[in-house]
Amino acid sequence: MKSLNYSRTNNNYKFNNIIFYIIALTGPLSTTFLDKYNLIFTIIIVSLGFVLRFRVPMPFQVDNISKLFICSYSCLVLIGTLSLFISSLVITDSNALINTISRTVTLLLGISLVLLVSDWTSRTSIDNLQIFIKCSFYITTLFLFFAVYQYVAFNFNLPFIETRSYAYGVEYSMRESLGLRLTSISREPNFYSPIIFEGVFLAFIYLRRSLFVVFLVISGFVIVKTLSTGAYLHSMLLLCACMVFGRFDKKYKIMVSLSLIVFLLIALFYYSESNVINYFLNKLSAETSGDSYRSLVLSWIASAFFDSNIIKMIFGNGTNSLMYFSELSNVNVIDSAVFSISNNLILDFAWDYGIIGIFVFLLFVLIAFKEVYFSSGRNQVTLACLFIFLSFCITCLYRSEYTTTHFYWVLCNIIVLNNLGRRLSKR
C-alpha cells in the first residue's frame, strides 16, 4: 500500500510539473493585450494545480520568502476589506463591491500561486527547477524577438499589433523626428522595460559568454529605442544597485563599470545630433516639475493621503479605492481624470492600505532582500536571483502591478532561483 501511495504521489508531481512550466511561460502576458485572458487562464491553471496537490497526502512546504509574501498579502486583504467597509459609506458607485471583489481575487491569486510554487520548488528535482527558469528565459527572449521585429516593422512598414508606440508629451515635430517607441507586444514601453532586465539576468545564467554579450547588446539597443524615461532610470538605478550589492570580485565591478561608461559615452556621441537626449531631458523635467499627467496623479494622491484623518492614514481607504479618489478626497482634480493606480506601488499601498500596508510590504522586501543577498555569493544562479530582486524593487517605483501575473511571475522566479542556487551549491 505504501508503494502504491508513493507511485500515485510521484505521478501527480510529474503531471504537476507541466502546470508550473505553463506558469513560467505565461506570467509576463499580463503586460500585453491578452492580460484579462491570461488572468482567467492563470486562475484555472492554479486551481488545477491545487486539485492535483490535494491528492498528495503531504503537508505544504513553504520557504521563508514565500511565508513573508503570503503573510503580507493576507494582511493587505484583511486591512483592505475592513477599510473599504468604512469608505463604502461615502462611495456612490453601485459597482464598487464588484470592483473590490475583482481586485481581492487577484490578491488571493497571488497568495495561492506563490504557495503552490513554493511547495513545488521544495519537492521537485533540480532538473525541473532548471526547466522552469529556462521557460521564463524563453518567454523573455520571445518578447525581445518581437521588439526587434517591431523595429524592423516600423522601418519597412510591416504589420504589427497596436501598442502605445507613439512618443507622448512632446511636440509633433520632435515626435516625427524620434520615430516610434519599441514596446514589443506589451501595451507600452514602461510595461515592457522590466521584462528586458529580467531577460538579461536569466540569460546571464544559461547563455555562453559570447551569446550573452550579443543578448546584452540587443537588449541595450531595445532599451534605448523604448524612448522611456522609466526604462532609462531603471537601467541607471539597477546598475548602481548591482555595483553596490553585487557580491562579486571588485576587479570585475571596475571592468563592468568602465565598459558601461564607455558604452554611455559612445551613445551620447551617437545621439548628440538627434532629439533623443532632448526628449529624455524634457520628459524628466516634466516628471520632476509636476507638469506631466503622471506626476500630477502622484501629487494628488500624496496630498490627499497626508490630508486624511488619522484612521485613513493608518488603515487606508480600502482595496481598489483609488478608482473613487474624487469621492474620498478633497483634492481638486481634472474633471476627465480617471485612474485606478498611481504607477508607484508604495503610494498605491499608502492610499489603499495606509501606513500599516506600507510597513507590511516594506518589511517583506527588507527581510526577503536579506535572504536573497546572503545567498547571492554562492553561484551565478543566486547572483542572478539578487539582481532580479533588485530590478523588482526598482520596478515598484514606476509601475504599480502588484495584482498582475507578471508581478507574481517575478516573485516565483525569485523563489525558484533562490532554491535552485542553494541546492546547486551543495552538489
C-alpha positions as CSV (number, residue, x, y, z in Angstrom):
1,M,0.0,0.0,0.0
2,K,2.9,2.4,0.8
3,S,4.5,1.8,-2.6
4,L,1.1,2.4,-4.3
5,N,0.7,5.8,-2.5
6,Y,4.3,6.7,-3.4
7,S,3.7,5.9,-7.0
8,R,0.5,7.9,-7.1
9,T,2.3,10.9,-5.5
10,N,5.1,10.6,-8.0
11,N,2.7,10.6,-11.0
12,N,0.9,13.6,-9.6
13,Y,4.1,15.6,-9.3
14,K,5.2,14.6,-12.8
15,F,2.0,15.9,-14.3
16,N,2.1,18.9,-11.9
17,N,5.4,20.0,-13.5
18,I,3.7,20.9,-16.7
19,I,1.4,23.3,-14.9
20,F,4.4,25.2,-13.5
21,Y,6.2,25.3,-16.8
22,I,3.0,26.9,-18.3
23,I,3.0,29.4,-15.4
24,A,6.6,30.3,-16.3
25,L,5.7,30.7,-20.0
26,T,2.6,32.9,-19.5
27,G,3.4,35.2,-16.5
28,P,4.6,38.3,-18.4
29,L,1.5,38.2,-20.7
30,S,-0.3,40.5,-18.2
31,T,1.7,43.3,-19.8
32,T,0.0,42.6,-23.2
33,F,-3.5,42.9,-24.7
34,L,-4.0,39.4,-23.5
35,D,-4.0,40.4,-19.9
36,K,-7.6,39.6,-19.0
37,Y,-7.5,36.3,-20.8
38,N,-4.2,35.4,-19.2
39,L,-5.6,36.2,-15.7
40,I,-8.5,33.9,-16.2
41,F,-6.2,31.2,-17.7
42,T,-3.9,31.5,-14.7
43,I,-6.8,31.2,-12.2
44,I,-7.8,27.9,-14.0
45,I,-4.2,26.6,-14.0
46,V,-3.6,27.4,-10.3
47,S,-7.0,25.8,-9.4
48,L,-6.0,22.7,-11.3
49,G,-2.6,22.7,-9.5
50,F,-4.4,22.8,-6.2
51,V,-6.7,19.9,-7.2
52,L,-3.7,17.8,-8.1
53,R,-1.8,18.9,-5.0
54,F,-4.6,18.0,-2.6
55,R,-4.4,14.4,-3.9
56,V,-0.9,14.2,-2.4
57,P,-1.2,13.3,1.3
58,M,1.6,15.6,2.4
59,P,1.7,19.0,4.2
60,F,2.7,22.1,2.3
61,Q,6.3,23.1,2.5
62,V,6.9,26.9,2.2
63,D,10.2,28.7,2.1
64,N,10.9,31.9,4.1
65,I,10.4,34.3,1.2
66,S,7.0,32.8,0.4
67,K,5.9,32.8,4.0
68,L,6.7,36.5,4.2
69,F,4.8,37.3,1.0
70,I,1.8,35.2,1.9
71,C,1.6,36.8,5.4
72,S,2.0,40.4,4.0
73,Y,-0.7,39.9,1.2
74,S,-3.1,38.2,3.7
75,C,-2.7,41.2,5.9
76,L,-3.4,43.5,3.0
77,V,-6.6,41.6,2.1
78,L,-7.8,41.9,5.7
79,I,-6.9,45.6,6.0
80,G,-8.3,46.4,2.6
81,T,-11.6,44.7,3.3
82,L,-12.1,46.4,6.6
83,S,-11.1,49.9,5.3
84,L,-13.3,49.7,2.3
85,F,-16.3,48.9,4.5
86,I,-15.8,52.3,6.1
87,S,-15.2,54.0,2.7
88,S,-18.3,52.4,1.2
89,L,-20.4,54.8,3.3
90,V,-19.1,57.6,1.0
91,I,-18.8,55.8,-2.4
92,T,-21.9,56.1,-4.6
93,D,-20.9,53.8,-7.4
94,S,-23.1,50.7,-7.4
95,N,-20.3,48.6,-8.9
96,A,-17.9,49.4,-6.1
97,L,-18.4,45.9,-4.5
98,I,-17.7,44.1,-7.8
99,N,-14.6,46.2,-8.4
100,T,-13.3,45.4,-4.9
101,I,-14.0,41.7,-5.2
102,S,-12.2,41.5,-8.5
103,R,-9.1,43.2,-7.0
104,T,-9.3,41.0,-3.9
105,V,-9.5,37.9,-6.1
106,T,-6.2,38.9,-7.9
107,L,-4.6,39.4,-4.5
108,L,-5.7,35.9,-3.4
109,L,-4.5,34.5,-6.7
110,G,-1.0,35.8,-5.9
111,I,-1.1,34.2,-2.4
112,S,-2.3,30.9,-4.0
113,L,0.3,31.0,-6.8
114,V,3.2,31.7,-4.5
115,L,2.1,29.0,-2.1
116,L,1.8,26.4,-4.9
117,V,5.2,27.3,-6.5
118,S,7.0,27.4,-3.1
119,D,5.7,23.9,-2.2
120,W,6.5,22.5,-5.7
121,T,10.0,24.1,-5.5
122,S,10.8,22.4,-2.2
123,R,9.8,18.9,-3.5
124,T,10.8,18.8,-7.2
125,S,14.1,17.9,-8.7
126,I,16.9,20.3,-9.7
127,D,16.3,19.5,-13.3
128,N,12.7,20.6,-13.1
129,L,13.6,23.8,-11.4
130,Q,16.1,24.5,-14.3
131,I,13.4,23.8,-16.8
132,F,11.1,26.3,-15.1
133,I,13.8,29.0,-15.3
134,K,14.5,28.1,-18.9
135,C,10.8,28.6,-19.7
136,S,10.9,32.0,-18.0
137,F,14.0,32.8,-20.1
138,Y,12.3,31.7,-23.3
139,I,9.3,33.9,-22.8
140,T,11.5,37.0,-22.2
141,T,13.5,36.1,-25.3
142,L,10.2,35.9,-27.2
143,F,9.4,39.4,-26.1
144,L,12.9,40.5,-27.2
145,F,12.3,38.9,-30.6
146,F,9.1,40.8,-31.0
147,A,10.8,44.0,-30.0
148,V,13.4,43.5,-32.7
149,Y,10.7,42.6,-35.3
150,Q,8.7,45.7,-34.2
151,Y,11.8,47.9,-35.1
152,V,12.0,46.2,-38.5
153,A,8.3,46.5,-39.0
154,F,8.4,50.3,-38.2
155,N,11.2,50.8,-40.8
156,F,9.8,48.6,-43.6
157,N,6.0,49.2,-43.0
158,L,5.4,45.6,-42.0
159,P,2.3,44.6,-40.0
160,F,2.4,44.7,-36.2
161,I,-0.1,44.8,-33.3
162,E,-1.4,48.1,-32.0
163,T,0.5,49.4,-28.9
164,R,1.3,52.8,-27.4
165,S,4.3,53.2,-29.6
166,Y,3.9,57.0,-30.2
167,A,6.1,59.3,-28.1
168,Y,3.6,61.2,-26.0
169,G,4.1,64.5,-24.2
170,V,6.2,66.1,-26.9
171,E,5.7,68.4,-29.9
172,Y,4.7,66.9,-33.2
173,S,8.0,67.8,-34.9
174,M,10.0,66.1,-32.2
175,R,7.7,63.1,-32.3
176,E,8.2,62.7,-36.0
177,S,12.0,63.0,-35.6
178,L,12.1,60.4,-32.8
179,G,10.1,57.8,-34.6
180,L,8.0,55.2,-32.8
181,R,8.9,53.6,-29.4
182,L,9.6,49.9,-29.1
183,T,7.1,48.1,-26.8
184,S,7.4,44.5,-28.1
185,I,3.9,43.0,-27.6
186,S,3.4,44.9,-24.3
187,R,1.0,47.7,-24.2
188,E,3.6,50.4,-23.7
189,P,7.4,50.8,-23.0
190,N,7.1,51.0,-19.2
191,F,5.2,47.7,-19.2
192,Y,8.0,46.1,-21.2
193,S,11.1,47.6,-19.6
194,P,11.2,45.3,-16.5
195,I,10.9,42.2,-18.7
196,I,14.0,43.3,-20.7
197,F,16.1,43.4,-17.5
198,E,14.7,40.1,-16.2
199,G,15.6,38.5,-19.5
200,V,19.2,39.8,-19.3
201,F,19.7,38.2,-15.8
202,L,18.1,34.9,-16.9
203,A,20.4,34.9,-19.9
204,F,23.3,35.5,-17.6
205,I,22.6,32.0,-16.1
206,Y,22.3,30.0,-19.3
207,L,24.0,31.6,-22.2
208,R,27.7,31.2,-23.0
209,R,29.7,34.5,-22.6
210,S,29.7,35.3,-26.3
211,L,26.0,34.7,-26.7
212,F,25.3,36.6,-23.6
213,V,27.2,39.6,-24.9
214,V,25.1,39.5,-28.1
215,F,21.9,39.2,-26.0
216,L,23.0,42.1,-23.8
217,V,23.8,44.4,-26.8
218,I,20.4,43.7,-28.4
219,S,18.7,44.3,-25.1
220,G,20.6,47.6,-24.6
221,F,19.6,48.7,-28.1
222,V,15.9,47.9,-27.4
223,I,16.1,49.8,-24.1
224,V,17.4,52.9,-25.9
225,K,14.6,52.6,-28.6
226,T,11.9,52.4,-26.0
227,L,12.3,56.1,-25.5
228,S,11.1,55.6,-22.0
229,T,12.3,57.6,-19.0
230,G,11.2,54.7,-16.9
231,A,13.4,52.3,-18.8
232,Y,16.4,54.7,-18.7
233,L,16.1,55.4,-15.0
234,H,15.5,51.8,-14.3
235,S,18.8,50.9,-16.1
236,M,20.7,53.6,-14.2
237,L,19.4,52.7,-10.7
238,L,19.8,49.0,-11.4
239,L,23.4,49.4,-12.5
240,C,24.1,51.3,-9.3
241,A,22.3,48.7,-7.2
242,C,24.2,45.9,-8.8
243,M,27.6,47.6,-8.3
244,V,26.8,48.2,-4.6
245,F,25.1,45.0,-3.6
246,G,26.6,42.5,-6.2
247,R,28.7,40.0,-4.4
248,F,31.4,39.5,-7.0
249,D,35.1,40.5,-7.5
250,K,35.9,44.2,-7.2
251,K,38.1,44.0,-10.3
252,Y,35.1,42.7,-12.3
253,K,32.9,45.5,-10.9
254,I,35.5,48.1,-12.1
255,M,35.7,46.4,-15.5
256,V,31.9,46.3,-15.9
257,S,31.6,50.0,-14.8
258,L,34.3,51.2,-17.2
259,S,32.7,49.2,-20.1
260,L,29.3,50.8,-19.4
261,I,30.8,54.3,-19.1
262,V,32.5,53.8,-22.5
263,F,29.2,52.5,-23.9
264,L,27.4,55.5,-22.4
265,L,29.9,57.9,-23.9
266,I,29.5,56.3,-27.4
267,A,25.7,56.5,-27.1
268,L,25.9,60.2,-26.1
269,F,28.2,60.9,-29.0
270,Y,25.9,59.0,-31.4
271,Y,22.8,60.7,-30.3
272,S,24.3,64.2,-29.8
273,E,22.9,65.4,-33.1
274,S,19.4,63.8,-32.6
275,N,16.5,64.7,-30.4
276,V,16.7,61.6,-28.1
277,I,18.7,63.4,-25.4
278,N,16.5,66.5,-25.5
279,Y,13.4,64.3,-25.4
280,F,14.7,62.5,-22.3
281,L,15.7,65.7,-20.5
282,N,12.3,67.3,-21.4
283,K,10.4,64.3,-20.1
284,L,12.5,64.1,-17.0
285,S,11.9,67.8,-16.4
286,A,8.2,67.4,-16.9
287,E,8.0,64.5,-14.4
288,T,10.0,66.2,-11.7
289,S,8.3,69.6,-12.0
290,G,4.8,68.2,-11.9
291,D,3.9,69.2,-15.5
292,S,3.1,65.7,-16.7
293,Y,-0.2,63.8,-16.1
294,R,1.7,61.0,-14.3
295,S,3.3,63.4,-11.8
296,L,0.0,65.2,-11.3
297,V,-1.7,62.0,-10.3
298,L,1.2,61.2,-7.9
299,S,0.9,64.7,-6.3
300,W,-2.9,64.4,-6.0
301,I,-2.7,61.1,-4.2
302,A,0.2,62.1,-1.9
303,S,-1.6,65.4,-1.0
304,A,-4.9,63.6,-0.3
305,F,-3.2,60.9,1.8
306,F,-1.4,63.4,4.1
307,D,-4.6,65.5,4.4
308,S,-6.6,62.4,5.5
309,N,-7.7,61.8,9.1
310,I,-5.5,59.6,11.3
311,I,-7.7,56.5,10.8
312,K,-7.4,56.6,7.0
313,M,-3.7,57.3,7.2
314,I,-3.1,54.2,9.3
315,F,-5.6,51.8,7.6
316,G,-6.1,53.3,4.2
317,N,-9.2,53.7,2.1
318,G,-9.7,50.1,1.2
319,T,-8.8,47.7,-1.7
320,N,-9.1,49.3,-5.2
321,S,-10.5,52.5,-3.6
322,L,-8.3,54.7,-5.8
323,M,-10.9,54.4,-8.5
324,Y,-13.1,56.6,-6.3
325,F,-10.4,59.1,-5.5
326,S,-12.6,62.2,-6.2
327,E,-15.3,61.0,-3.8
328,L,-12.9,60.0,-1.0
329,S,-10.7,63.1,-1.1
330,N,-11.0,66.9,-1.0
331,V,-8.3,67.4,-3.7
332,N,-9.4,69.2,-6.8
333,V,-8.6,67.1,-9.9
334,I,-9.2,67.5,-13.6
335,D,-12.8,66.5,-14.5
336,S,-11.6,64.0,-17.0
337,A,-9.1,62.4,-14.7
338,V,-9.9,58.7,-14.1
339,F,-7.3,56.4,-12.6
340,S,-7.1,53.2,-10.5
341,I,-3.3,53.1,-10.0
342,S,-0.7,55.8,-9.4
343,N,2.2,54.0,-11.2
344,N,4.0,53.9,-7.8
345,L,3.4,50.8,-5.7
346,I,4.3,52.5,-2.4
347,L,1.8,55.3,-3.0
348,D,-0.9,52.8,-4.0
349,F,-0.3,50.9,-0.8
350,A,-0.5,54.1,1.2
351,W,-3.8,55.0,-0.3
352,D,-5.4,51.6,-0.2
353,Y,-3.9,50.1,2.9
354,G,-2.4,53.0,4.9
355,I,0.8,53.1,6.9
356,I,0.2,49.5,8.1
357,G,0.1,48.4,4.4
358,I,3.3,50.2,3.6
359,F,5.0,48.8,6.7
360,V,3.9,45.2,6.0
361,F,5.1,45.3,2.4
362,L,8.5,47.1,3.2
363,L,9.1,44.5,5.9
364,F,8.6,41.8,3.3
365,V,11.0,43.5,1.0
366,L,13.7,44.1,3.6
367,I,13.6,40.5,5.0
368,A,13.4,39.0,1.6
369,F,16.4,41.1,0.4
370,K,18.4,39.9,3.4
371,E,17.5,36.3,2.5
372,V,18.5,36.7,-1.2
373,Y,21.5,38.9,-0.5
374,F,23.3,36.5,1.8
375,S,22.7,33.6,-0.6
376,S,24.0,35.6,-3.6
377,G,27.6,34.7,-3.2
378,R,27.1,31.0,-3.9
379,N,27.0,30.9,-7.7
380,Q,25.6,32.6,-10.8
381,V,22.1,31.4,-10.1
382,T,21.9,33.1,-6.7
383,L,23.6,36.2,-8.1
384,A,21.0,36.5,-10.8
385,C,18.3,36.0,-8.2
386,L,19.7,39.0,-6.3
387,F,19.8,41.1,-9.5
388,I,16.2,40.2,-10.4
389,F,15.1,41.1,-6.9
390,L,16.8,44.5,-7.2
391,S,15.1,45.0,-10.5
392,F,11.8,44.0,-8.9
393,C,12.2,46.7,-6.2
394,I,13.1,49.4,-8.8
395,T,10.1,48.4,-10.9
396,C,7.8,49.2,-7.9
397,L,8.9,52.8,-8.1
398,Y,7.3,53.4,-11.6
399,R,4.9,50.5,-12.0
400,S,2.1,49.5,-9.7
401,E,1.4,46.0,-10.9
402,Y,1.1,44.2,-7.6
403,T,-2.0,42.3,-8.7
404,T,-0.8,41.2,-12.1
405,T,0.5,37.8,-13.2
406,H,3.8,39.4,-14.2
407,F,4.4,40.6,-10.6
408,Y,3.7,37.1,-9.3
409,W,5.8,35.6,-12.0
410,V,8.8,37.6,-10.9
411,L,8.3,36.6,-7.3
412,C,8.0,32.9,-8.4
413,N,11.3,33.2,-10.3
414,I,13.0,34.7,-7.3
415,I,11.7,31.8,-5.1
416,V,12.8,29.2,-7.7
417,L,16.2,30.8,-8.3
418,N,16.9,31.1,-4.6
419,N,16.1,27.4,-4.0
420,L,17.9,26.2,-7.2
421,G,21.1,28.2,-6.3
422,R,21.2,26.8,-2.8
423,R,20.8,23.3,-4.0
424,L,23.4,23.6,-6.7
425,S,25.9,25.0,-4.2
426,K,25.5,21.8,-2.1
427,R,26.4,19.5,-5.0
